[in-house]
Amino acid sequence: MSTFNTLRTQIVGLENKTESLLGQYSKLEAEPQPSESENELRHQIEVSLSTTEQALSKLNSILEIDISLPSSKLSQLSRLKDNYNSHAQAFQRMTAQIEADRNRHNLLYNLQLDLTAHKNRVQQIDTQDYALDELMRADNANSLADRLLQLAYATRDELYHQRQILAGTQSTMLNALQHVPGINVLISRINTRRKRDTVVLATIISICIILLLFFL
């Protein structure tokens, strides 16, 4: 078998292998991160395409050197190149689609994470605000109680002070009564005259009542 036929047969085998690998590659589902099987499959396709490209280059060199080969060989080479380009484009298209799906999936996943984090932050802020409100209400209640206690203490101190003033005044008056000569006699006379006036007034009222009853 000639070198041309050997290379052509090798390229056809590589084409079949590449088509099979591309079929598997097209069924892959995009994951957040490339899996080990995806990386391995992509590597196999890249190796198969690279080997095909090298074989096509050798085959093209043979045709350029041996111009006596029939035109059918040129047609075969052109068809092999078209198949290679088709496989290479399909591989690039599938890779781009997988990456786009992965990016979209990651974007949605990150968005969901951001929404969850935002919701947790809002809940945490609400909890902190509620705790602060409760603390402020407790502080206000304590402040009111403190003011009431202070007012009660102030009232108690004022009453105690006034009682001391009255006690001092009473003590002063008693001391004055004891030291002023004749003051006790004067007070006694005043009390006696008051009692006498009361008796006189009561007598007059009694007489008036009797007279009214008599004439009626």
C-alpha positions as CSV (number, residue, x, y, z in Angstrom):
1,M,0.0,0.0,0.0
2,S,1.3,3.5,-0.9
3,T,2.1,6.1,1.6
4,F,-0.8,8.2,0.4
5,N,-3.3,5.3,1.0
6,T,-1.7,4.6,4.3
7,L,-2.2,8.2,5.5
8,R,-5.7,8.4,4.0
9,T,-6.7,5.2,5.9
10,Q,-5.2,6.7,9.1
11,I,-7.1,9.9,8.6
12,V,-10.4,8.1,8.0
13,G,-9.9,6.1,11.2
14,L,-9.2,9.4,13.1
15,E,-12.3,10.9,11.6
16,N,-14.4,8.0,12.9
17,K,-12.8,8.3,16.3
18,T,-13.4,12.0,16.4
19,E,-17.1,11.7,15.4
20,S,-17.6,9.2,18.2
21,L,-15.9,11.4,20.7
22,L,-17.9,14.4,19.5
23,G,-21.1,12.4,19.9
24,Q,-20.2,11.8,23.6
25,Y,-19.1,15.4,24.0
26,S,-22.4,16.7,22.8
27,K,-24.3,14.8,25.5
28,L,-22.3,16.4,28.4
29,E,-24.3,18.6,30.8
30,A,-22.6,21.7,32.0
31,E,-21.6,21.5,35.6
32,P,-20.4,24.4,37.9
33,Q,-16.8,23.1,37.3
34,P,-15.4,20.9,34.6
35,S,-15.5,17.3,35.7
36,E,-12.6,14.9,35.3
37,S,-14.5,13.0,32.5
38,E,-15.2,16.2,30.6
39,N,-11.5,17.2,30.7
40,E,-10.4,13.7,29.6
41,L,-12.9,13.7,26.7
42,R,-11.9,17.1,25.6
43,H,-8.2,16.1,25.7
44,Q,-9.0,13.0,23.5
45,I,-10.8,15.1,20.9
46,E,-8.0,17.7,20.8
47,V,-5.4,14.9,20.4
48,S,-7.5,13.3,17.6
49,L,-7.9,16.6,15.8
50,S,-4.2,17.4,16.1
51,T,-3.2,14.0,14.8
52,T,-5.5,14.4,11.9
53,E,-4.1,17.8,11.1
54,Q,-0.6,16.4,11.1
55,A,-1.6,13.5,8.8
56,L,-3.4,15.9,6.4
57,S,-0.2,18.1,6.3
58,K,1.9,15.0,5.3
59,L,-0.7,14.0,2.8
60,N,-0.7,17.5,1.3
61,S,3.1,17.4,1.1
62,I,3.0,14.1,-0.9
63,L,0.6,15.6,-3.4
64,E,2.9,18.7,-3.8
65,I,5.9,16.5,-4.4
66,D,4.4,13.8,-6.6
67,I,2.5,15.8,-9.3
68,S,1.8,12.6,-11.3
69,L,-0.9,11.5,-8.8
70,P,-4.4,11.5,-10.3
71,S,-6.8,14.3,-9.7
72,S,-9.0,11.9,-7.7
73,K,-6.3,12.0,-5.0
74,L,-6.8,15.8,-4.8
75,S,-10.5,15.3,-4.4
76,Q,-10.0,12.8,-1.6
77,L,-7.6,15.2,0.2
78,S,-10.1,18.1,-0.2
79,R,-12.9,15.9,1.2
80,L,-10.7,14.9,4.2
81,K,-9.8,18.5,4.8
82,D,-13.5,19.5,4.8
83,N,-14.3,16.7,7.3
84,Y,-11.5,17.9,9.5
85,N,-12.7,21.5,9.4
86,S,-16.2,20.4,10.1
87,H,-15.1,18.3,13.1
88,A,-12.9,21.2,14.4
89,Q,-15.8,23.7,14.1
90,A,-18.2,21.3,15.8
91,F,-15.8,20.9,18.6
92,Q,-15.3,24.6,19.0
93,R,-19.1,25.2,18.9
94,M,-19.8,22.5,21.5
95,T,-17.1,23.8,23.8
96,A,-18.4,27.3,23.5
97,Q,-22.0,26.1,24.3
98,I,-20.8,24.1,27.3
99,E,-18.9,27.2,28.6
100,A,-21.9,29.4,28.0
101,D,-24.2,27.0,29.9
102,R,-21.7,26.7,32.7
103,N,-21.4,30.5,33.0
104,R,-25.2,30.9,33.0
105,H,-25.5,28.2,35.6
106,N,-22.8,29.8,37.8
107,L,-24.4,33.2,37.4
108,L,-27.8,31.9,38.5
109,Y,-26.1,30.0,41.4
110,N,-24.2,33.1,42.5
111,L,-27.3,35.2,42.2
112,Q,-29.2,32.7,44.4
113,L,-26.3,32.8,46.9
114,D,-26.4,36.6,46.9
115,L,-30.2,36.7,47.4
116,T,-29.9,34.2,50.3
117,A,-27.0,36.2,51.9
118,H,-29.0,39.4,51.5
119,K,-32.1,37.8,53.1
120,N,-30.0,36.6,56.0
121,R,-28.5,40.1,56.4
122,V,-32.0,41.7,56.4
123,Q,-33.2,39.2,59.0
124,Q,-30.1,39.8,61.1
125,I,-30.6,43.6,60.8
126,D,-34.3,43.2,61.8
127,T,-33.3,41.1,64.8
128,Q,-30.7,43.7,65.8
129,D,-33.2,46.5,65.4
130,Y,-35.8,44.6,67.5
131,A,-33.2,44.0,70.2
132,L,-32.2,47.7,70.1
133,D,-35.8,48.8,70.4
134,E,-36.4,46.5,73.3
135,L,-33.2,47.8,75.0
136,M,-34.4,51.4,74.4
137,R,-37.8,50.6,75.9
138,A,-36.2,49.0,78.9
139,D,-33.8,52.0,79.3
140,N,-36.8,54.4,79.1
141,A,-38.7,52.4,81.7
142,N,-35.7,52.3,84.0
143,S,-35.2,56.1,83.5
144,L,-38.9,56.7,84.5
145,A,-38.6,54.6,87.5
146,D,-35.4,56.4,88.5
147,R,-37.1,59.8,88.1
148,L,-40.0,58.6,90.3
149,L,-37.7,57.4,93.0
150,Q,-35.7,60.6,92.9
151,L,-39.0,62.6,93.2
152,A,-40.1,60.4,96.1
153,Y,-36.8,60.8,97.8
154,A,-36.9,64.6,97.3
155,T,-40.5,64.8,98.7
156,R,-39.4,62.7,101.7
157,D,-36.5,65.0,102.3
158,E,-38.7,68.1,102.0
159,L,-41.2,66.8,104.5
160,Y,-38.4,65.8,106.9
161,H,-37.0,69.3,106.5
162,Q,-40.3,71.0,107.2
163,R,-40.9,68.8,110.2
164,Q,-37.5,69.9,111.5
165,I,-38.5,73.5,110.9
166,L,-41.8,73.1,112.8
167,A,-40.1,71.3,115.6
168,G,-37.5,74.1,115.8
169,T,-40.3,76.7,115.7
170,Q,-42.2,74.9,118.5
171,S,-39.0,74.6,120.5
172,T,-38.3,78.3,120.0
173,M,-41.8,79.2,121.1
174,L,-41.6,77.1,124.2
175,N,-38.2,78.6,125.1
176,A,-39.7,82.0,124.6
177,L,-42.6,81.3,126.8
178,Q,-40.3,80.0,129.5
179,H,-38.0,83.0,129.4
180,V,-40.5,85.9,128.9
181,P,-41.9,86.9,132.4
182,G,-45.6,86.9,132.8
183,I,-46.3,85.3,129.4
184,N,-47.8,82.2,131.0
185,V,-50.1,84.4,133.1
186,L,-51.2,86.4,130.1
187,I,-52.0,83.2,128.1
188,S,-53.9,81.8,131.1
189,R,-56.0,85.0,131.3
190,I,-56.7,84.9,127.6
191,N,-57.9,81.3,127.9
192,T,-60.1,82.2,130.9
193,R,-61.6,85.2,129.1
194,R,-62.3,83.0,126.0
195,K,-64.0,80.4,128.2
196,R,-66.1,83.1,129.9
197,D,-67.1,84.6,126.5
198,T,-68.1,81.2,125.4
199,V,-70.3,80.6,128.5
200,V,-72.0,84.1,128.0
201,L,-72.7,83.4,124.4
202,A,-74.1,80.0,125.1
203,T,-76.4,81.5,127.8
204,I,-77.7,84.2,125.5
205,I,-78.4,81.7,122.8
206,S,-80.3,79.4,125.3
207,I,-82.4,82.3,126.5
208,C,-83.3,83.3,123.0
209,I,-84.3,79.7,122.2
210,I,-86.5,79.5,125.3
211,L,-88.2,82.8,124.5
212,L,-89.0,81.7,121.0
213,L,-90.5,78.4,122.2
214,F,-92.5,80.3,124.8
215,F,-94.1,82.8,122.4
216,L,-94.7,80.3,119.7
